[in-house]
Amino acid sequence: MNLFKRFCFWPTFFIAQLIGLALVSWRLLAQFHFAYPLGYQLLNLNQHITQYAPLNRYKEDFEFTSASEHWRLFGEISDAVHTSGKGLAQISYTLKNGQLTALMHEAEIIHLQDVANLIDRFYFIGILSLLLWASLIAIAHQQKLQLPSLKKILLGFLAGSLLASVILVAIGPTAVFYWLHEQIFPNGHQWFFYYQDSLMTTLMKAPDIFAFIAIVLLSLLLLLWCASLYGINHFLQRTTSRAFRAKTRK
């Protein structure tokens, strides 16, 4: 039983916890469009858009749009990819002459639809992980189990992170980045866009905005992870204490 708990139950517990909380963190940030206005300021996106929008080979006049317009457009993209891609083709901005024009061309819309499909799959896996995690908490409660020590938990996560980092460095971050995109997105679908070819990419200053989002996401995930460990540990300790007191009364 001890071997089962050590090599099966608790690893499954913590992996399900991590994936489930990643979904919760992602969903919470999506409600605030991943703090894009803050990233906009920190990454000087207005200056970036002013520099690259006039060079776009497909669209005109985007350099004349305002910061609030940029925030709205990113928000609409975020909302669309979180609703299975609905409305992507209708996202538009206003030209100098007052006419509306679509923000993205076909290849960009196809790519964002692929992203929406990926997010749908992530939601499915995340919900399953939350259900599994809740089930394992119930089993731990029923069996009166205690969480491993904080030292063991941290050592386990540090060992896993170190192994992943070593593999990443050995293969090469760029190679891993390209390989992941090739595996995730369908063959023949464009996923890399130069600033001159994509207002979507210009609007986000990709990949800089993704680094910003990753930092915010990891910070929130770490906060939720610590809070959940504290809560679960307290819950399981109370269960064990009640069982011990009931046994001693007998």
C-alpha positions as CSV (number, residue, x, y, z in Angstrom):
1,M,0.0,0.0,0.0
2,N,2.8,2.4,0.8
3,L,4.4,1.8,-2.6
4,F,1.1,2.3,-4.3
5,K,0.6,5.6,-2.5
6,R,4.2,6.7,-3.2
7,F,4.4,5.8,-6.9
8,C,0.8,5.9,-8.1
9,F,-1.7,7.6,-5.8
10,W,0.2,10.8,-4.9
11,P,1.8,11.4,-8.3
12,T,-1.6,11.0,-10.0
13,F,-3.0,13.3,-7.3
14,F,-0.5,16.1,-7.9
15,I,-0.6,15.9,-11.7
16,A,-4.4,16.1,-11.7
17,Q,-4.2,19.0,-9.2
18,L,-1.7,20.8,-11.4
19,I,-3.6,20.4,-14.7
20,G,-6.9,21.2,-13.0
21,L,-5.6,24.4,-11.4
22,A,-4.0,25.4,-14.7
23,L,-7.4,25.3,-16.2
24,V,-8.9,27.3,-13.3
25,S,-6.0,29.9,-13.6
26,W,-6.5,30.1,-17.4
27,R,-10.2,30.5,-17.1
28,L,-9.9,33.3,-14.5
29,L,-7.4,35.2,-16.6
30,A,-9.5,34.8,-19.7
31,Q,-12.3,36.7,-17.9
32,F,-9.9,39.7,-17.8
33,H,-8.4,39.1,-21.3
34,F,-5.1,38.0,-19.8
35,A,-4.4,41.5,-18.4
36,Y,-3.7,42.7,-22.0
37,P,-3.9,46.4,-21.1
38,L,-1.1,45.9,-18.5
39,G,1.0,43.9,-21.0
40,Y,0.3,46.6,-23.5
41,Q,1.9,49.2,-21.3
42,L,4.8,47.1,-20.2
43,L,5.7,45.9,-23.7
44,N,5.2,49.3,-25.4
45,L,2.8,47.8,-27.8
46,N,1.5,51.1,-29.0
47,Q,4.9,52.0,-30.3
48,H,5.3,48.5,-31.8
49,I,2.0,48.9,-33.6
50,T,2.9,52.3,-34.9
51,Q,6.2,50.9,-36.3
52,Y,4.9,47.8,-38.0
53,A,1.2,48.5,-38.9
54,P,2.2,50.7,-41.9
55,L,4.3,47.9,-43.3
56,N,1.4,45.4,-43.4
57,R,1.0,44.0,-46.9
58,Y,-2.7,43.1,-46.5
59,K,-4.3,45.8,-44.3
60,E,-4.2,49.6,-44.1
61,D,-4.6,52.4,-41.6
62,F,-4.2,50.2,-38.5
63,E,-1.5,52.6,-37.2
64,F,-4.2,55.2,-36.7
65,T,-6.2,53.1,-34.3
66,S,-6.2,54.0,-30.6
67,A,-5.0,52.0,-27.6
68,S,-8.6,51.4,-26.5
69,E,-9.3,50.0,-29.9
70,H,-6.4,47.6,-29.6
71,W,-7.6,46.5,-26.2
72,R,-11.1,45.9,-27.6
73,L,-9.7,43.9,-30.6
74,F,-7.5,41.7,-28.4
75,G,-10.5,41.1,-26.1
76,E,-12.7,40.0,-29.0
77,I,-10.0,37.6,-30.2
78,S,-9.7,36.2,-26.7
79,D,-13.5,35.8,-26.4
80,A,-13.7,34.2,-29.8
81,V,-11.1,31.5,-29.2
82,H,-12.8,30.7,-25.9
83,T,-16.1,30.1,-27.6
84,S,-14.9,27.6,-30.2
85,G,-13.9,30.3,-32.7
86,K,-17.3,32.0,-33.0
87,G,-17.0,35.5,-34.5
88,L,-13.4,35.4,-35.5
89,A,-14.2,36.5,-39.1
90,Q,-16.3,39.4,-37.8
91,I,-13.6,41.1,-35.8
92,S,-13.0,44.4,-37.5
93,Y,-11.5,47.9,-37.1
94,T,-12.3,51.3,-38.7
95,L,-10.3,52.7,-41.5
96,K,-9.5,56.4,-41.9
97,N,-12.4,56.9,-44.2
98,G,-14.8,55.5,-41.6
99,Q,-15.4,52.2,-43.2
100,L,-15.1,48.9,-41.3
101,T,-12.6,46.3,-42.4
102,A,-11.8,42.8,-41.1
103,L,-8.8,42.7,-38.8
104,M,-7.5,39.4,-40.1
105,H,-7.1,37.6,-43.4
106,E,-8.0,33.9,-44.0
107,A,-4.7,32.3,-42.8
108,E,-4.9,34.2,-39.5
109,I,-8.5,33.2,-39.0
110,I,-7.7,29.5,-39.7
111,H,-4.8,29.7,-37.2
112,L,-7.0,31.1,-34.5
113,Q,-9.7,28.5,-35.2
114,D,-6.9,25.9,-34.6
115,V,-6.1,27.7,-31.3
116,A,-9.8,27.6,-30.3
117,N,-10.0,23.9,-31.0
118,L,-6.8,23.4,-28.9
119,I,-8.4,25.4,-26.0
120,D,-11.6,23.3,-26.3
121,R,-9.4,20.1,-25.8
122,F,-7.5,21.7,-22.9
123,Y,-10.9,22.5,-21.2
124,F,-12.0,18.9,-21.6
125,I,-8.7,17.5,-20.2
126,G,-8.7,20.2,-17.4
127,I,-12.3,19.3,-16.3
128,L,-11.5,15.6,-16.3
129,S,-8.4,16.4,-14.2
130,L,-10.5,18.4,-11.7
131,L,-12.9,15.5,-11.4
132,L,-10.1,13.1,-10.9
133,W,-8.5,15.3,-8.3
134,A,-11.7,15.7,-6.4
135,S,-12.2,11.9,-6.4
136,L,-8.7,11.4,-5.1
137,I,-9.3,14.0,-2.3
138,A,-12.4,12.0,-1.4
139,I,-10.5,8.8,-1.3
140,A,-7.7,10.3,0.8
141,H,-10.4,11.6,3.2
142,Q,-12.1,8.2,3.3
143,Q,-8.8,6.3,3.9
144,K,-7.6,9.0,6.4
145,L,-4.5,9.6,4.4
146,Q,-2.1,12.6,5.0
147,L,-0.4,14.6,2.3
148,P,3.3,13.9,1.9
149,S,5.6,16.3,3.7
150,L,6.1,19.7,2.2
151,K,9.7,18.8,1.7
152,K,8.8,15.8,-0.4
153,I,6.2,17.7,-2.4
154,L,8.7,20.5,-3.3
155,L,11.5,18.0,-4.0
156,G,9.2,16.1,-6.4
157,F,8.2,19.2,-8.3
158,L,11.7,20.5,-8.4
159,A,13.0,17.2,-9.7
160,G,10.3,17.1,-12.4
161,S,11.0,20.8,-13.4
162,L,14.8,20.1,-13.5
163,L,14.3,17.0,-15.7
164,A,12.0,19.0,-18.1
165,S,14.6,21.9,-18.2
166,V,17.5,19.5,-18.9
167,I,15.5,17.9,-21.8
168,L,14.6,21.3,-23.1
169,V,18.1,22.6,-23.0
170,A,19.5,19.4,-24.5
171,I,17.1,19.5,-27.5
172,G,17.1,23.2,-27.8
173,P,14.2,25.6,-27.0
174,T,13.7,26.7,-30.6
175,A,13.6,23.1,-31.8
176,V,11.1,22.2,-29.1
177,F,9.0,25.3,-29.9
178,Y,8.8,24.4,-33.6
179,W,8.2,20.7,-32.9
180,L,5.3,21.4,-30.6
181,H,3.6,23.7,-33.1
182,E,4.1,21.1,-35.8
183,Q,2.5,18.4,-33.6
184,I,-0.3,20.6,-32.3
185,F,-1.5,22.3,-35.4
186,P,-2.8,20.6,-38.6
187,N,-0.4,20.1,-41.5
188,G,-0.6,22.9,-44.1
189,H,-2.0,25.4,-41.6
190,Q,0.1,28.5,-41.2
191,W,1.1,29.3,-37.6
192,F,4.0,31.6,-38.0
193,F,3.3,35.1,-39.2
194,Y,5.7,38.0,-39.8
195,Y,4.6,41.4,-38.4
196,Q,4.3,42.7,-42.0
197,D,1.8,39.9,-42.8
198,S,-0.4,39.9,-39.8
199,L,-2.1,42.6,-37.7
200,M,-3.0,39.8,-35.3
201,T,0.7,39.2,-34.6
202,T,1.5,43.0,-34.6
203,L,-1.4,43.6,-32.1
204,M,0.1,41.0,-29.7
205,K,3.8,41.7,-30.5
206,A,4.1,37.9,-30.6
207,P,5.9,36.2,-28.9
208,D,6.5,38.8,-26.3
209,I,2.8,39.0,-25.2
210,F,2.9,35.2,-24.7
211,A,5.8,35.5,-22.3
212,F,3.9,38.1,-20.3
213,I,0.8,35.9,-20.2
214,A,2.9,32.9,-19.1
215,I,4.4,34.9,-16.2
216,V,0.9,36.1,-15.0
217,L,-0.5,32.6,-15.5
218,L,2.3,30.9,-13.6
219,S,2.0,33.4,-10.8
220,L,-1.7,32.8,-10.4
221,L,-1.2,29.0,-10.7
222,L,1.4,29.1,-8.0
223,L,-0.9,31.1,-5.7
224,L,-3.8,28.7,-6.2
225,W,-1.5,25.7,-5.8
226,C,-0.1,26.9,-2.5
227,A,-3.6,27.8,-1.2
228,S,-5.1,24.4,-2.3
229,L,-2.2,22.5,-0.6
230,Y,-2.8,24.4,2.6
231,G,-6.6,23.8,2.5
232,I,-6.3,20.1,1.6
233,N,-3.7,19.5,4.3
234,H,-5.8,21.2,6.9
235,F,-8.9,19.2,5.8
236,L,-7.1,15.9,5.9
237,Q,-5.5,16.6,9.2
238,R,-8.8,17.4,10.7
239,T,-10.2,14.1,9.4
240,T,-7.3,12.2,10.9
241,S,-7.6,14.0,14.2
242,R,-11.3,13.3,14.5
243,A,-10.7,9.6,13.7
244,F,-7.9,9.5,16.3
245,R,-10.1,11.1,19.0
246,A,-13.0,8.7,18.2
247,K,-10.6,5.7,18.5
248,T,-9.2,6.9,21.8
249,R,-12.7,7.3,23.3
250,K,-13.3,3.6,22.7
